[in-house]
Amino acid sequence: MLYLAAGSCDWASAIMSKDFSSLGFAQSYIYPALALFLIPLASLFFYDYVRSDFDSAFAESIIEEINANNEFGPEEKAKMIADVHDSPLSSIMVSNEPNAVAWREDLPAEFVWQQLSIIWAIRLAWFCILGGVGAFVLTSFSVVLSLRSQSMQYYSLLMGWHVLRLFCTLEVIAQGLLVFSLSFWVPAYFFEVFFVKVLLIFGIMAIGAAGVVIAAIFKRVDDEFIIEGEQITREMAPQLWYDLERLANSMGTAPPDHVIAGIDDNFFVTQQPVKVRMNEEQLQTLTGRTLFVSLSLLKKLPGEEADAVLLHELAHFSGNDTLYTQKIAPLLVRYGHFLQGLHDGGISLPVFYFAVMFRALYEISLGSLSRQREFRADGLAADKTSPTSVARALLRTTAYSKYRNELEQEFFDAEQAHEEVNLSQRIDSGFEEFATAFADKHDLGELATAHPFDTHPPLSQRLEALGFNSSPDSLRAAMNDHSMGPWFAKIDGADSLERQQWQQYEEQFRQFHENVLAYRYLPSNPSEQELVEKYFPVVETTAKDRKVIFDFEKITFEDWDQPTYYREIDSMSLENQWGTRLDLVVNRDGKKKTVKIPLSGKQPEQQQVIATLEHYYSRAASAIAYQQSLNPTPVASSDNDTFSME
């Protein structure tokens, strides 16, 4: 299984979660991308109308003067009027003819500036429109090229990234100028007024959008790939390294430079620099070709099944899959940060939707070639072992991932804190039964092997490509071997290493689940309240030299005649009129009222009060929403005034 794009998972996952049918893709990406043309087209329509109006008014005034002049005969007047129509005001304003230049010099500077601003706004609108059309063509062409090969995929993305970031930046600047210009001309033209505050607001928005986008281009991105596991050296597992070299030689490729063993539910290879956690504070950076193996899966892959999995991974090295992934991944990370800049720029949102469309199109290319690589790696592994071994390995790893995910979800959904999370024990004791019934319980057409970036073909397609008979009987037979995997024993101390990693993972899971419960509970008993208060203890601070106390359910302020419960708060605002204060609009006894917390002028005190309120209020809102999702019926207030929904 090939590790695809370190650091770009958020955007890739979001994109791949969409409907990729032709209609779904159009609705999700192409239609929003057309917003790129909204501001330019609106500007073009408006300014062309204004220009035509000025041209007509200018022509009418000149023609009126010509008709009023009795020195010219009818033929001369007709010729002069025709010349007026042939030379509208907008043409004269940009003409380089000596007469036109001399005529413009006698005009008021304000009038010249107004006319030129209209003309340049039209040109800017056309630049945006034609540039957008060109960008659509270019991105479509580059995506088509990217489908041809891995090298073309890389170079098309490289070209697309450099061209698109330049285009998007210029487009944001141009559209910002158009918006700023419209903020002056729309009220000036229709109402003969303009508003300085409006100009300032849109000017700041335009400058801010351009600044955010430019900063996103040059921002240093964090593309660290941290692996939870332990590096397996040759001294720790000489037999494993010997057999890996044997498999690599049979595949016609060099062995990996590093092997990392963990407890994830997948295997993968990468040439990205990886960081392995040595302890809670230290990370070790490994460069070169890295193979990640799952200890828990190695223990459950009997016979040639582990060989098949490892050969599949080594096949990615032989096909230079990881090499091109190493090149592509940083580009995807930088593109993701650039998208974030476009999104955060405000008026750059139309450009953002266009850039997202290109990323989505490119994701189709990534997925297509990734699936081809998986079929190729499956085929090469089958040649060195057997199609049956590869098929059984795929079934077993998919079943293991499915079972582990179901158990983790069960632990996570529990409404009580766990004294311990015995996940590994549950997996070891129950996997055999689960695997035996796996073929009868699950639709293979909807499943795929687990992977950090899952663009693999569905399991049923991979089995079909291997020529494996996917009947229930053959599937059950494939899962009947429950012997210990031979590769697990090739790592000295594998049992203790796996147990140590599981203990760390299970404790982290337990603590995470306990923290989540603090956001779920509206405490109904002392143990639930104790848990919530563990993460949300009583905080006592001052607000303008007066004591304010926050606990998990309410705020107590010495100026109030009663506490304010978070459940009562409809809205909050920070006010600076007549002193800084927090205004809380509360709904109490069917009536709305505003309670106030005056704040000191000292920034640290202000920030502490505001941050504490936001933190505790968000917990309360999350808990209320969660309990309502479980029980839509309102919960009556309890005697001890713990949280309830009204």
C-alpha positions, 0 to 999 in steps of 0.5 A: 500500500503506497503512502500518498501525500504526507500533510495533505490529508485534510484537503484530500479527505474532504475532496474524496468524500464528495460525490464523484458522479458527473452530476455530483462533481459538477454541483460540488466543484464546477458550478462553484468555480464559475463564481470566478466570473461573477465579479468580472462579469458584473463589473463589465456589465456595469462599466460598459453601461456607464461608458455607453451612457457617458459616450451617448451623453457626450455625443448628444452634446456635441451633435447638439452644438453642431446642429445649433451652428449655422456656419455648416451646411447639411452635408458638413453637419452630417459628416461631422455627426458621423465622425462623432459617432465614429469617435466616442468619448471613450475612444478619444480618452485613450487615443494617441492622436495629437488632436486627441491628446491636445484636447484631453490636456484642456479637460479637467483632471477629475473628469479625465480620471473618472473616464480613464477609471471606467475604461481601465475597469472594463479592461481589468474585467476582461483580463479577469474573464479571459484569464479565467477561461484560459485557466480553465483550459490550462487546468483541464489540459494539465489534468488530462496530461497527468493521467498518462503516467506518474512522471506526467502527473508530477510535472503537470502538478508542478506546472499547474501549481506555479501557473495557478498561484500566479494566476490566482494571486493576480486574479485576487488583486484584480478582483479586489480592485474591481470591488473597490472601484465598484464601491465608489462608482455604484453610488456615485453613478446612481446617486451622485454620492460616494461614501469614504467609509465604504471605500475604506472598508472595501479597500482594506478588504482588497488589500487584506485579501491580496496580503493573505494570499501572497503570504500563503505562497511564501509561508513555510509549511509544516509537512512533518510525517510522524510515525508511531512505532519503533525502528527495527535495526538489523541487530534486532531482527537479522532474519527479518532483514535477510528475508526482506533483502531476499524478497527485494532481490526477487522484485528487482529492487533495493531493500528499504533503508529503514523498517518501522514496526508499529500497531497500526492496521496497515502496511505502507512504504514511503520515501518521505522523510519520517520522524519516529517517536523515540520518547515523549519529547524526542523524535528521530528523523529517518530519510530514504526508503522506509517500510512500515509494518504492523506487528499486530497484522504480522502476527495474524498473517500465516504462510505466504500471506505476509510474503505477499503483503511485503512483496506488494509494498516492495513493488511500489519501490520497484515502480518508483511509486514512492519516488514520485509520491516524494516529489508530489507530496510537498506540492500538495501540502503547499497547495493546501496551504495556498487554498487556505489562504484563498479561503481566508482572504474573504473577497478571494472566495470566488478564486478559492472555489476555482482553485479547489476545482483544480485540486479536485480534478487532480485528486481524480488523477491521483486516485486513478494512477494510485489504483493502477499502482495497486493492481500492478503491485498485487500482480507482481506479488502474486507472481512471486507467491500466488494469487491465492496468497495475495487474495487471502492477505487482502481479506485478512488485513481488511477484516482485521481493520474492520474488526479493530475499527468496530471495537474502537467505535464501541469503546469510543461510544461508551457513556462511562469512563473506562478503567482500562481499554483492553483493545488488543485483548479484545482483538486477539480473543475475538478476531478468529470468530470475526474473521470466520464470519467476515465473508457472510457479514460484509459486502466486499464491494464496499470495503478497501484495505486500510491506508493513510490515504485510501485511494485503493480499489475496492477489495472486490475489484482487487480480488477479481483482478487476481482471479480469486473466486469470491464465493462465500465458501471460498472466502470462509476457506481463505480465513480458516488459517489462524496460525501464528504469522512466521514474520512476527517471530523474526523480530526479537522481543516482538511480543514485548514491543507490541505489548508496550505500544498497545499499552501506550495507545490504549492509555492515550485512547482511554484519556481521550475518551475521558476528555470527550465524556467531559464534553458529553455530560450534563452531570446527573450523579457525583461521578459524572460531575467529578469527571467533568470538573477534572477537565473543567475545574472551578476558576476564580479570577477578577473582572475590574477588581471584582471576583468572578467564578467559572465552573462547569455549569455557570458563572458567578459574579459578585455584582449579580444577584444570582449566577448565570448558567451557560444554558441560559445564554443566547448571545455574547458580545464584547462592548467598548462603549463607556468602558470595556465589558462583556454583555451576555444576553440570557433567556431566563423565565421566558424573558430576555435580559442582559447581564454585564461583566465589566472588564479591566483595561489590562489585556491579560485580565481581559484575555483570561476572562474571555478565554475562560468564558469561551472555553467553559461555554463551548463545553456546555454547548457541546454537552447540551447538543450531544444530550439533545441528539440522544434524547430530543425530549427536554430534560427537566432541571434537577434538584442540585442545579446541575446542567439541564436543557430548557 
